[in-house]
Amino acid sequence: MNALANLFKRILSGIWKLFTLTRSLVLNVIFIVFFISFIVVLTSDTNKIQVPDRTALVLNLVGDLVEQKHEISPVDAFLTEALGEKEDRPEVLLANVLDVIAKAKNDDRVQILVLQLQGLRSAGLTKLQDVGAALIEFKASGKKVVALGDQFSQDQYYLASYADDIWLNPQGFMLLDGYGRYKMYFKSALEKLAINQHIFRVGTFKSAVEPFLRDDMSAAAKEANELWLNDLWHQYKVDVAKQRGFGIENFDESITTLVEKFTKAKSSFADYALENNWVDQLKSRAQMRDELISMVGENEKGTSYSHIGYKDYLDVTSTNNRALKSSVGTSLNKVAIVVAKGTILDGSQKPGNIGGDSTAKLLRKARLNEKVKAVVLRVDSPGGSAFASEIIRQEIELLKAAGKPVIASMGTYAASGGYWISAPADKIYAAPSTITGSIGIFGMMMTFEDSLGKLGIHTDGVGTTDISGFGPTQPLTKGMSELFQLSINKGYQDFITLVSTNRNMTLAEVDAIAQGRVWSGKKAKELGLVDELGNLTDAVVAAAELAKLDKYDTLLVEKEVSERNKFLQKLMGEAKSIMLSNTSLFSESDLSSPTKINAKPMTQFIAQLQNELNKMNQFNDPQGMYTLCLACSVH
């Protein structure tokens, strides 16, 4: 017995030693990476990345185009890039893209702009329109824009349509499939699992909870969704047709017409795109590279055309202007910009989501800043927690009471809770393609008494009141159901009263266009839910006018970065930049080779399912009351 015990101890000891050795090895590797980075930064006098004298700026965007990035640790970001790993969901900041295009327009070194968009994922029509407007300004300077690729998705092609010349690989692919809204429905699955769902809602069109009540989309939801989807698709067609110089009838929405044209094009997607005037030329990658060399010359190595990528140009121009930004306009009054992007959740949240406490803190910071005379709340949100939305609304009212005008500027989404926090603004701006409205409310909980019963697990006991022991392992009583529904009814009344008070409408008028129904920004203006159609710049100008400011600066109010993270960001940023230029530890792919996005069907399905479950799992309203538009995304 002792021998067996000793053997067991030796095995455990060996496992522990192996674990300790592995942990030490990993930590040492990380330390070496940091140490090398630190030495390189200390021994380098200047940033080695430079803009060539005659070059092409390559707008090689990789990831989702967003109003605000999710917060990532600078160390994690550095290690991800340093070790050659890919981010799970990379993001590109819209403000950075607009800034880069604006700077390149006036940069004599930049001769042309190359749109290489195969890494661009979701964007939203509103953000695409903002970038399109920036590209028009760029071309107004007399410089050319070229779009190239092996294929174009619908969002990618929207931006490509603003180019003077679109090149597609002869074996390439593009197909514009319009906008759609498709969801997974779980009613039958929940029944098979014996999970009882309890839904409380107000709003004929409040379809956020339908996936748990039905196995298909209701007729009311289809009616509402079809209206705003058609509105957005019409805007897409008008914009693209204008840039390409053809009519909106050129969009092949009929499968019969599409098959006929495709057959005439010898069943080649590339030839179909060329003959249908979607693209201008079919070129191989080598031909694209040679054509660009003829425009801007070769790079230093003589392996490709002279170019600088989006990230490098952003880094160079940001570094060159850092001192200027910190010294100019510090004495001027400010129009503060507070970004509210993502799902609205209770408490403090990291950038990329909206926290009731954290976003209210930013608004309070703007209120207490004597230089801030007006505030623009940039909303890009489908909503979320009703309680968190109300905490933010209360802070907006305090801003107004302090004599500081508030303008709401709606991005891609400003629906449900996104509209709740926009409604009290002195003025609301939306893009024609903004998805807004969805004025409704719901609550949801699941109980598992039947599921547990099948496993032989039961809950029983005694309590001093009718509601003692209430929880997910017991049936929901009729009385508790009535209690929750009454609370939801009041929440809806609070919502439409908020809109009625701030939009100068009667409760009946609000109720007629509420009921959870989704509208486009264009339609919302007709209905009186927004005041003006315009972008963030228009909203800033309006805020300055309301505050009677002749001269002013904008001030982005955001979460403060700790001194530790500031140091790490500087260290990691400079190390990455220098090592990319001087060592072989890091590699940068040829910018003429597009980034591929994993599009395996099973991977997509699993990701979609996980995304649906994650949305429900992150809900944390203290009263379980939500004003959220889950139907607001398009595919």
N, C-alpha and C positions, 0 to 999 in steps of 0.2 A: 504493500500500500504506500509506504514511504517512497519507494522507488518511483511509483507512478506519479505521486505528488511532485517529486523533484523533476521528473520529466516534464510535467505540465508547467511547472515554474520556469524551466529552461525555455520551453516553447514560447510562453508569454513574454519572457525576457527578450528573446530573439526578435519577436514581433515588435516589441516596444523600441528596441535598438534600431530596427529597420525604419520604423516610423520617425524616430528622432533624426536618423541620418538623412532621410528624404526631406524632412522639414528644414534641416540645416542647409542642405544642398539648394533647395528652392530659395531660401532667404539669402544665401550667398550669391546666387545668380542675380537676384534683384539688386542686391547691394553693389555688385560689380557694375551692373548697368547704370545705376545711379552715380557711382563713383566716376566711371568713364565720362558720363554726361557732364558731371560737375567740372572735371578737369578740362574737358573740351571748351566749356563755357568760359572758364577762367583764363585759358590760354589763347582765346580768340579775340581779336580786336573788333572785328566787324562781322555783320551778317553777310554770308557769302552769296545769298540769293540776290540776283540783280536782274533788272528789266533790260533785255537787249535793246540796242538803239533802233532797230527796225524789226518789228516782231508782230506776231499774232497773239492776241489774248484768247486762250481757250477756256470757254465757259463749260468746263467738264464737271457738272454738278452731280454729286453722288448722294442719294438719300431722299428723304421727304423734305419738301419745301415748307418751312414753318415760320410762324411769327415769333416764337420763343423756343429755344432749345431746352430739352430736359437737362437737368443738372447732372454732370458726370465729374467724378473726382479727377483732378489734373494728373494724378499718378496713374489711374486706370486708363485715362485717355492716352497718355504717353506710352504705357506698356502695350496697349492694344496695337498702336502703330509701330512701336519699336520691334515687337515680336512678329509683325506681319499678319496679325489677326484682323478680321473684319468685324466692324461693329454690328450688333444684332439688328439695329434699326438706325442707320446713320441719318443725320439731319443737316439741312442747309438753312441758314438764317436768311429770311427774305430781305431784311434790311442790309445785310452784307452784300447780297447779289445786286441790289439797286445801287449801293455805294460803289461797288466795283465798276459797274457799267458807266455810272456818271463820271468817275475818275478817268476811265479809259477814253471816254469821249474827248476829254481835253488833254490827253497825254499824247504828245507828238511821237513818242516811241511806238505806240500801238497803232498799227496800220489797218488791221482788220480784226473783227471779232468772229471767232469760230464757235459755233454752238455744237458741242458734242454731248448729247443729252441722254445717252443710253443708260447712264447710271441714275437718272432722275426717276424717282418713284412717284408717290402721290403728291399732289400740289394743291388742288382746288382751283376752280376757275377764277375766283377773285384774285388770288395771288398771281396766277398766270397772267391776268390782265395787267396787273401792276408791272410785272417784268416786261410784258409786251410794250407798254407805254414807254418804259425806259429804253427799249431797243429802238423805238421810233425816234426818240431824242438822240440816240447814238448815231443813227443813220443821217439825221439832220445835219450833223457835223461834216458830212461828205465821206464818211468812212463806210466800208462795206461790211455786211454780215453774211457769213456762209454757214449753213447747217449741213452736217454730214452724219452718216450713221449706217449701220447694217440693218437697223429696223427702227421704227418709230412707234411708240405707244400713242394713245390719244392725247395725253397731257404733253408728252414730248413734242408731238407734231404741232400742237397749238403754238408753242414758242418757235418751232422751226418755220412756221408759216410767215413769221416776221423777217426772215432772212431774204437777202437779195437773190440768193442761189441756194437750192436744196439739192444735195447729192445723196443718192442711195446706192448701196452695193447692188450689183446686178443680180445677186442671189438673195437680196434683202426682202424685208417684209414690212408692210404697214396695212392696217385695216382700222377704220374708224367705226366703232360699234355703238356710238351714242352713249347716253347715260341711262343707268338702270339702278333699281334699288331692290336687292334680293337678300333675304335673311334666312337663317336656319330657325326652324320651329320645333319645340320640344314637348308639346302636350302629350303625345303618345308615349314618348320615352319616359316622362315623369310618371305616367300612369303605370307603365310596366315596372317601374322602380317603386311603386306605391308611395310616391312622394306627393303630399297634398299641398298645393299652392293656394295662397289666399291673396287675392288681388283687390285693391281698393283704388278707384280712380275717378276722375271727373274729366269729361272731354270726349265727345263722340269720336274725334280723330286722334285721341291720345293713344297711339299704337305701340308705345314703348314696351308694354307688357304683353302684347299679343303673342310673342313667341312662346309664352308659358301657358297661354289660354287656348291656343289654336294650333292646327297643323298647317295653316295657310294664312295668307294675308286677307284681311277683311275687305269687303267691297268699299267701305268708307275710307280705309287706309289707301287702297289702290286709287280711288278717285283723287284724294288729296296729293298723293305722291306723284301721280301722273301729271298733275297741273304744274307743280314747280319743276319737275324734271324736264318737261317740255319747254318751259321758260328758259332754263339754263342751256338746254341743247340748242334752242333758237339763238341765244346769245353766242354760243360757241360757233355755230355755222356762220352767223353774220360777220363775226370778227375774222375768222379764217378766210371766208370768201372775199372780204374786203382786201386782205393782205395778198391773196393769190390772184385777184382780178377775175374771179368768175362768180356765178350766181349760186345761191344756196341750194338750187335744185341739183347741183353737181354732187351733193351728198347722196350716196346710194343706200337709202334706208330700206328699200325693197330687196329682198334676197333674190327675186327673179331678175331684176335689173343688174344686180351685182354679179350673178352667175353668167349672164349674157356678156357683160363687159369682160369678165375674167376669162371666159372662153375665147373671146376675140383677142385677148392679150396672151394667147398660147399658154394659158393656165399658169402664168408667172405673176406673182404679186408685185415684183419690181416693175415689170412691163405695164401691168395694170395701173400702177401708181404714176408712171411716166405718161401714159396715154390719157389718163384722167386729169393730168395737170397738177397732181399732188406734189410731184417733184420735178426738178428741172433737168437733171442729168443722172445717168447711171454710171458710176465709177467704182473701180476696185479700190482697195485701200492704198495700193501703190500709186494708182492714178490720182487719187485724192491728195496724197502726199506730194507728188510731183507738181500738181497744180498749185498747191499752197507754197511750194518752194519758189515757183515762178512769181508769186505775189510778194513774198517777204524775204526770200533768200533762205539759205541753209542755216541750221544751227551750228554751234562751234565744232561739234564732233563730225558734222557733215553726214549725219545719219537720218535727218528728218528736216522739217521746215523750222525756221526760227519761231519759237513760241514760249509763252509762259502760262502756266496753269492758273486756274481760278484761285486756289488756296495760296499759292506762292505770291500772286499779285496782291491778294488781300493782305498777306503778312507784310509785304514790302511797303505798300501804301499806308497801312496802319502804323507801322514803325516810323515812317517818315513824317507822319502827321501827328504823332502822339504829343510832342512838345507844343505844337501849334494849337491843338485842341485844348490843352490845359491852360493856355494863356490868353486865348481870344474870348471876348465876350463875357468874362466872369462878372463884370459889373452890371450887365444887362438883366432886366427882369426875365422871368422864365415862364414858358408854357411847358408844364410837366407832362410826360407821357408815362402812363402806367399800363403795362401789358397784362391782360387777363386771358391766358391761353390754356385750354385743356378742360378736363372735367372738373366741375366745382365740387370740392370735398370739404368736410368739416376740419377745423384745426389749421395747423401750419403745414404747408406743403412745399416741396421743392419746385423750382422753376420747371415749367412743362405741364404742371397742373395748377389749378386755382385753389388756394386754401382760404376758407372764410377768414381765419385769423391773419394769415400771412399777407393776403392781398389787402385786407383792411389796414394792416400795418403800413403798407406802401402808400396807401391813400392818406393815412394820417401823417406820414412823413412829409408828403407834399403839402398838407394843410399847415403844418407847423413851420415850413420853410418860408421865411419872409420874402424871399426872391421869387417864389412861385406865385403867379397871379391868376393862373387858369390851369385846368387839368384836362387832358384828353385820355379817356379810358378806352384803350384798344382791346376790343372783345373778339376773341376767336374761340368760341365755346359752345358745345351742344347742351350745356347745363349740368345739373347734378343735384347736390343737396339743397333743399329749400331753405334750411336753417342757415347754411353758410352763405347762400345768396342774400338772405336778409341781413346778415352781419355786414356784408359788403355794401348793401344799399344804405344802411344806417350811416356808414362812414361817408358815403357820397352826399347824404343830406347835411352832414356836418361841414363838408367842404362848401356847399352852397350857402349855408348859414354864415360861414366865415367870409362871404363875399367873393369867393373864387368860383367863377363859372366852370361847369363840367360839360364836356362834349363827349358823347359816346361815338366811337368810330368802329363800325362792325366790319370784321374781316370775312373769312369764308363762312363761319357759323356765328350766329348770335341768337340761339334759339332756347326756349324754355328758360332755364336759369340764366342763360346768356342774355335773354331779353329782360328778365327780372332785374338784373344789375344795370341794364342800359336804360330802362324806362325812366328812372328819376333824373336823368341828365337834362340839362337845359336845352340841348339840341342833340338829335340823333342823326348821324350820317351812316349810310350803308352803300355798298356797291350794288349795282343792278343784279349781280349774281350771288349776293349774300343769301344764305339760308337762314331765315329768321321766323319769328312767331312761335308756334308750338306752345301757346299759352294754355297750359293744362298741368295737372299734378297727379301723382299716383303714389301708392305705397304697396309694398309686397313683402310677404314672408312665406316661408315654407315650413311645414311640420312633418315629422318623420315617424309618427306613431305607428303607422301601418307598415312602413319599411322595417322598423325595429321589431314589430310584432312577428314578422315572418322569420326573424332570427331568434325569436323567443325572448326578446327583451321588452320589458314593460315598465311603465312609470306609474307609481301610486303613492299616496300619502295623505296627509291632512294639512289644512291651513286655516288661518283665522278669518280670511275674507274669500269672496268669490274669485278673486284674481290671484290668490296665493299660488305659487308654483308655476305660474304661466311661463311657457317656454316651448322650444321646438320639438320636445319629445312627447307633447300632449296635444290632443285635438283643440282647435280654436273654437271657443264657445260662441253661441249666437250673440250673447251680450258683448263680448270683446270685439266681434266683427262689426257690430253696430257702432261701438266706440271708435274704432279705427276709421270707419267710413265717415262718421260725423266730423272727425278731425280732418280728413282729406277734403270734405266738402268745404270746411272753413278755410283751408289752405287755398282752394280754388277761388273762393270769394275774396280772400286777401289779395290774390294775384290780379284778378280782374279789377278790383278796387284800386290797386296800385297803378294799373295801366289807365284806368278811367281818370284818376286824379291828375296824372302827369301828362296825359295825351288830350285832355279837354274833351272827353267823350263820355257818353252815358254808359252805365253798366250794361244796358241792353245792347248798345252798339259794340262794346268790347266783346260781350259774350257771343255775338253773332259771328265775329271773325276769330274767336279764340277756340275753345273746345279742343285744344291740342293741335289745331291745324297748322301746317307748315306753309310758309310763303317765300317767294323770292324777294330780294330787296326791291326790285322794280315794282312788284305787286304790293309790297308792304307800304311803299310810299303812296300809292294810289289809295290804300286803305287807311292811311293816317298813322301807321305804326312807326314810320320814320319821317324825318323832316326833309332831308336832302339826299341826293345820290352823289357820292364822291368818295375819295380815298382818304388815307391818313393825313396827307398834306392838306387837303381841303379842310379836314377837321381841325388841324392845328391853326390854320388861318382863321377859321370861324371862332376858335377859342380866344385867339388874340384880339379879334374884333370885339367880342363880348366883354373882354377885360380892358378894352380901350388902350391897347398897346401898339405904339407906332414902331418901336424897335424892341426886339426880344430874341432870346435864344430858346431852343428846346432843351429839356433836361429829362433824360430817361431815368426814372426812379425804379430801381431794381434792388434785389436782395444784395446786401453788402457781402463782399468776399472777405473772408478772414485773412489776416496778415500772413498766416501760414500758407493758405492756398494761393495768395498773391505771389509769394515767393516761389512756390512750387510751379505755378503757371509760367512764371518768367523763366525759371530754370528749365523746365521741361520743354517749353516752346523754343528757347534758344538752342538747347541741346539737340532737339529734333531737327531744327533748321540746319544747324551746322553739320550734323552727322549725315544728314541726307546729301549734303553737298560734298563732304570730304572723306567719307568712309564707305566701305562696302557692307557695313552691318545692316544698312537699310537700302531698299531698292525702290525705285519709282518707275512705274510702268510707262512705256511710250504713250504719250498723250494722244497719239492717233489711233490707239487701240482702245475701243470702248470697254467699259466695265460691264460684266454680265451679271444679271440678277437671277438667282435661283428661282425657277418657276415650275418646279415639279408639282404635278397635280396633288399628290398625296401630302406633300409638304404644305402646299397652300391650304388644303382642307384642314389639316391639323392646326395650322396657325390661325385660321379663321375661327375654328371651334374654341381654341384656347383664348382668343381675343374676346369672344362673346362671354365666356365664363369669367374672364378677368374683369370685364366691365361690371358684372354683377357683384363680384367679390370685393371690389374696392369701395362700394357704397358704404358710407359711414355716418349718414345723417342720424343725429341723436334721437329723432322721433320717427325715423324710418319713412320720411316724406320726401319725395323727389320730384323735381321739375326738370326732366331730362328728355332730350329728343334723340332716341336711338335710331330713328329713321332718317337722320339728317345726312348721313354719308352716302356717296354715290359710287358706283362701280362701272 
